[in-house]
Amino acid sequence: MGSRTSSRSAPADASRRRALKALVGIGATGAAASVVYAAGRQRSHIEVTRLAVPVAGLPPALAGVRIALISDLHRSDLVPRTLIDHAVDLTVAERPDLVALLGDYVSFRERTYVDDVAEGLGALRAPFGVFAVMGNHDNERHLARALARHRVEVLLDARITVALRNERLDLVGIRYWTRRPQDIQPLLSGARGVPLLLAHDPRRLWAAATLGVPLVLSGHTHGGQVVLPGLGAVAARKFPVVSGLGRAAGTSLFVTRGIGTVYVPVRLNCPPEVAVLTLTPAEATA
């Protein structure tokens, strides 16, 4: 009797184990599918980040100046025009004093969407102007021309002085490949206002700190785009700041997470953003 009971329970136990494994497998697949679904949806929900940023040597009259940042649009088959239009609408609604566009308007220098993205950005409005630099994905000639047709001032290793509140901001915009302090220094020569560096790559922080530039505005990292719990933004560890605010030797750096995606149409724990920065004397935040 005992032997017959034993022979029957073994197959039953094996069946139960197979069923449990199947259920675990289904659960894991479902969880993975949920993560992928959520990550895919997250890339279309743009946040507005509002932050006070310390600027060394900022004149009291310029305290409260608001600069909106848009970066890394990556207009492509995977990033629709509607997402860009939404970013523009959010920016205009914030009523910034000026707007800085920080590069990578398309992906892989693709010309198909150059005019389309420039047209979308042409709807931006700010009383003291809209300014742009190029990213590593951009064809400088085609994009600079397209943006200029829509009243965007493109800075290719150039400086422009913005007069506001009886003071001056000197916006210095550099190309992606302009890296060394000795290449940036001539752009600062003769500046009489507070210099702000617009640089697609946040690694220009060190050059700016060497030159005494008080604020750098950057994109490029996408905030990591995929930020894993417990591991962080693995793909962006080579940068001094992956997203948000950092400082080095008296120079502040803000890195925006940007709008679009590249390589994979996914954002995880890293939603797109329009950033609106309020300039504040560094002493006020010390």
N, C-alpha and C positions, 0 to 999 in steps of 0.2 A: 504493500500500500504506500509505504514511504517513498519507494523508488519511483512509483508512478506519479506521486505528487511533485517530486523533484523534477522529473522530466517535463512536466507541464509548466512549472513556474519559470524555468530558465528562458524559454521562448517568450513568455509574457513579459519578463523583466527586460529582455532585449528589445521588445517592441516598445515598451514604455520609454526606454533610453533613446531609441530612434525618434520617437514622437517629441520628446523633450528637446532633442537637438534640432529637430525641424522647427519647433516653436521659437527656440533661441535664434536660429538662423533668420526666421521670418521677422522676429523682433529687431535684430540688428540691421537687417535690410530696410525695414520700415524706419528705424531711427536715422540711418544714413540718408534715406530718401527725404526725410523731414528736414535734416540739416541742409541738404542741397537745395531743397525748395525754399527754405527760409533764407539761405545765403543768396539765392537768385533774386528773391523778392527784395532783400535788403538793399540791393544796389540801386533801386529806383526810388527810395525814400530819402530825400535830401534833408539834412538837418541844417539849421542856421546856428552857427557858433558865434556867440558874442563874448568878446574878451578884452579886458584892459591890458595893454602891452607897455611895459616900461621902456622909455627911450632916454638914454643919457644925454644931458645937455638940451633937452627940449625946452624951448621958451614957454613961459606960462601961457602966452596967447594961443599956442598950438595945442595945449591940453584940451582933450575932447574931440580933436579931429578924428573922423571915422573913415577908415579905409576898408573897402570890401575886396575880398580875394576870391577869384575863380581860377581853378587850375585843372589840368589833366582831364580835359573833356573827352578826348579819345573818340571823337565822332567816327563811327564805323558801322558796319552791318550789325554789330552787337550793341552799339550805343545809339539809340534813336534821337532824332532831332527834338522830340517832345521832352526828353530829359534835359537837354540844353536850354530849351525855352523855359522850362520850369525853374532852372537855376537862375536864369536871367530875371524872371519875374520876381523870385524871392529877393534877389539883389536890389532891384529897383525899389521894391517895397520897403527896404531898409533905409533908403534915402542917404546913402553914404556921401561923404564929401568928394571922394575920388575912388576909382576902381582900378585894381591891379590884376592883370591877366598873366598867369605865370607859366604858360607853355603847355606843350603836348595837346594841341587842339585836334589832331587826328592821330592815327596810329600808323607807324612804319612808313611815314612820309607819303602816305596814300593821297593822291591828288583828287580823287573822286569827290571827297566831302569838303574840300577847302572852301569853296564858295558858300556852301551850305552853312558851315559852322561860323564863318565870318558874318554871314547875313544874320544868323541868330544872335551873335554877340553885338551886332550893330544896334540892337534895341536897348542896349545898356545906356543909362543916363546918369551923370553925376556932374555937379556944378563946376568942379575943378578938373574934370577930364577922366578919360579911360585910357590906360597905358598898358602896354604888353611887352613881354619878352618871349623868346622862342625856347622850346624844349628839344630834347634829343630826337623826338619823333617827327619834328617839323621840318619841312623844306622852307628855309628862311625866305627865299625869294618869292615863292608863290603865296605863302601865308602872309608875309609882310604886306604885299600888294593888296591882297584881299581884305585884310583888316583895315588898311589905310583907306580903302574905298568906303568903309563904314565908320569913318571918323574915330578910329582907334589909333593912338600914337604909339608906334612900335619903336622900341629902344634896342638897337643892336650895337652893343658896346658904345652907349651914348648916355648923355646926361641931359635932363631937362629940369628947369627951375619952375616950381609952382608957387605963385604968390597968393597967400591967403592970410587973412587976419593981420595984415601988416607985417607978416613974417614970410619966410621962405622955406620950402622943402625942396631939396635937390634929389630928384629921383634918378638913380643910376641903374640902367638896365644892361645886363651882360649876356653874351651868348653862352650857350651851354659849355662850349669848349674853352671859354675864358676862365682860367683857374687861378693863376699865380698872382700874388699881391702886386708884383711889378707890372702886370698887365692891366690890373684894375686901377692902380694908383693914378695914371694919367687922366682917367675919367673923373677923378675927384679934384684935380688941379683947378684952382680958381673958384671952387664952390664956396658960396657965401651963406648958404642956408644949412639946415640940418640934413645930412646925407642919409638916404635910405637906399639900400641895395636890393634890387629886384633880381633874383637869381633862381632859375628853375631848380637847380640842385642845391640842397641844404648844406652840402659839404663846403660850400663857399663861406660858411661861418668862420672858419679859421683864417682865411684871407681877410675877411672883413674885420675880425678882431685885431689882426696885425696892423691894419690900416686905421683903426679907431672909428670905424663906421658903427653907429649905435644901434642900427636895426637892419636885419635881413629878412626878406619875405620870400618864401620858397614853396614849392610843391614837390613833384617828382616821385615821392614815395608811395602815394595813394594811402598813406597811413598804414602801409603793409598790405592792404587789400584783403588779405586773409590773416586774421589774428586768432591763433589757436589758444584755447584755455590752457594755462600753465606754461605755455611756450612763447606766447607773444607773437609779434610780427617777424617770423623767421626770415622772410625775404628782404627785410629792410634793416638788418642789424648793422650794416656797414655805415649807416648815417648817424650823425651826432644826435639828431632828434628825428623820430619816426613820424610823429604828429604832435601838434600843439606847440607849447612854448618852451624854449630853452635859453640858456645864457652861457657866454664864455668871455671872460676878461672884459666885462662891461658891455659886451655886445649882446643884444637880444636877437633871438631867431624865432620866427613863427613858421611852422610847416603845416600847410593845409592838406587834408585828406583828399581833396579834389572831388571830381564829379563822376568820371567814367571808370571803365575797367579796361585792362589789356591782358592778352593771353587767354584768360578764362573769364566768362561773363558772370563773375561771382564776387560778392563781398561778404565776409564773415566777421562779425563783431567789429565792423569798421564801415559804418554807413557813409555815403558821400556827404559833402558839406559845402555850404557857402560860409565863409568866415568873414565876420565884421569886427575889425580891430579898432579900439579906441586908444589913441595915443595918450600916454600918461608920463609925466616926468618920473625918471627912475627913482629919484629921491622919495617920491610919494609912495612907492611900493617897497622901499627898503625895510 
